[in-house]
Amino acid sequence: MSQHVAFPPPVRGVPAATSLSSPAPAPTAPTAPTADELLEFVRRTAADQDLVSALPLDPEGRTWVRLDGPGGSEAWLIGWPPGTGTGWHDHAESRGAFATARGTLTENALAVRLPTSGWKTLELTGGVDRSRRLGTGVGRAFGRHHVHEVFNESQDTHAVSVHVYHPPLPLIRRFSRTGAVLRLEQVERPEDWR
């Protein structure tokens, strides 16, 4: 299921009148949102209980609604039935942030930079595993090539979260993990999940 919810565009100022002899100012390229701006967006959106409550929840699988994020980023409101998760993955060249809007999510992450191409199997060294629980209102930002898995450990409660990525996701690499061995399983493109 995928729906698109648009946030109103930011209010833009009207340029002051210029004289006929003045050259028009050069257009400026939009600035990519910072990690702090991405994190602020997901926290603010997660606090919007009207939006969070409007997400249809399915007891069998995750549900999602596409949102407009700041500065041309893509964002998602995601519902997590009890016991569901993403599996190990990364977001390629995109930076991102996510916040829990309802319930609690667990994130396991690897504190290691993986090669971007040319491998199928890697053996991880010790000490690279990180784990955190993110309750309602808690969020985090992450950089490019961040490898993690996110899941709802609850056996009886749906969780809902907000995620944002900039630039919009060019691909997602999916991995399997057995002990210290990480294996690249598949590469998904936007047309695979939209």
C-alpha positions, 0 to 999 in steps of 0.5 A, spaced: 500 500 500 502 506 498 499 513 498 502 520 497 501 525 502 503 532 501 505 537 506 504 544 504 510 548 501 514 552 505 512 560 504 517 563 500 518 571 500 517 575 494 523 579 492 523 586 492 522 590 486 529 591 482 530 597 478 531 596 470 538 597 470 539 592 476 541 585 473 536 580 476 539 576 482 542 569 480 538 563 482 541 559 487 540 552 488 536 549 493 541 547 499 541 540 501 538 539 508 542 538 514 542 532 519 539 536 524 534 538 519 532 531 517 532 529 525 527 535 526 523 533 521 522 526 523 521 528 530 516 534 528 512 529 523 512 523 529 509 528 534 503 530 529 498 525 532 492 526 526 497 524 521 500 518 525 492 516 526 491 516 519 495 511 517 492 504 516 495 499 520 495 492 517 496 486 522 499 482 517 504 486 514 508 493 514 504 499 511 506 506 509 505 512 506 509 517 502 510 524 505 514 530 502 520 531 506 524 538 507 529 540 501 527 535 496 528 529 500 523 523 501 519 521 507 515 515 509 510 514 515 511 506 516 506 502 520 510 496 523 505 490 526 508 486 532 514 482 530 516 485 523 522 488 521 526 490 515 532 485 515 539 488 514 540 493 509 543 500 507 540 506 503 546 507 499 548 515 498 542 517 502 543 520 509 537 520 513 533 520 520 527 516 523 523 517 529 518 513 532 511 516 533 508 510 536 510 504 540 518 502 540 522 500 535 529 497 535 535 498 531 541 494 530 547 497 526 554 496 524 559 501 526 563 500 519 563 503 512 562 497 507 565 497 500 560 500 495 561 495 490 565 489 488 563 484 494 558 479 495 561 476 502 564 480 508 567 477 514 566 483 520 570 484 525 568 484 533 566 490 536 562 493 530 555 491 533 550 497 536 543 496 538 538 501 541 531 502 542 527 508 540 521 509 544 515 514 542 518 521 540 525 518 540 529 519 533 536 518 530 540 521 524 545 517 520 550 518 514 551 515 507 552 507 507 549 506 514 547 499 515 542 497 519 536 493 521 529 496 524 524 492 527 518 492 532 519 487 538 513 487 541 508 481 541 502 485 541 503 492 539 503 496 532 509 501 532 509 507 527 515 511 525 517 517 520 523 516 516 526 521 511 532 520 506 536 525 502 537 525 496 531 521 495 533 513 495 537 511 489 537 504 491 537 499 497 542 494 498 539 488 502 544 483 506 543 477 510 547 475 516 550 469 519 554 470 525 560 475 523 559 474 515 555 479 512 552 477 505 549 482 499 543 478 497 539 483 493 539 491 490 532 494 490 531 500 486 525 505 487 520 502 482 521 496 487 518 499 493 513 504 490 
